[in-house]
Amino acid sequence: MAVRIRSLLASGPIMVPLSTGRTVRLSPGEDSGELHDVEVAGNEKVDKLRRQGFIDVASVDEEAGPAAAQGRTSSRKRPDAAE
């Protein structure tokens, strides 16, 4: 399962250490790309940042609901192009 990390800070970047030793740098309000859930599962530093309200970790599957799909189109045609 994939997860995405979002910075909840209003100013300044935040560095999020992952379980594999990599680090994700996020600007205020920025989302990370998709990450494997093992990167954050059992990671005390990520848990601490969540408890402090600095980041939010959400499953990518949660975001793929009907509300997220409304903005997507299955066709690459321009909406004003005649068929």
CORWO-V333131 format. One line per field, one symbol per residue. ss: DSSP state (2 for helix, 1 for strand, 0 for the rest). psi: psi as a letter, one per 30 degrees, with the letter a starting at -180 (. if undefined). burial: b if it has 24 or more other ideal C-beta (glycine too) atoms within 12 Angstrom, else e. Layout:
BEGIN
ss = ???
psi = ???
burial = ???
END
This chain:
BEGIN
ss = 01111110000001111000001111000010001122200002222222200011111222200222200000000000000
psi = kllkkkkglfkklkkjklffflkkkklkgkklaklkffffkgjeeeeeeeefgelkkkkeeefgaeeffefkkfkglkfgkk.
burial = eebbbbbbeeeeebebebeeeeebebeeeeebeebeeebbeebebbeebeeeebbbbbeeeeeeeeeeeeeeeeeeeeeeeee
END
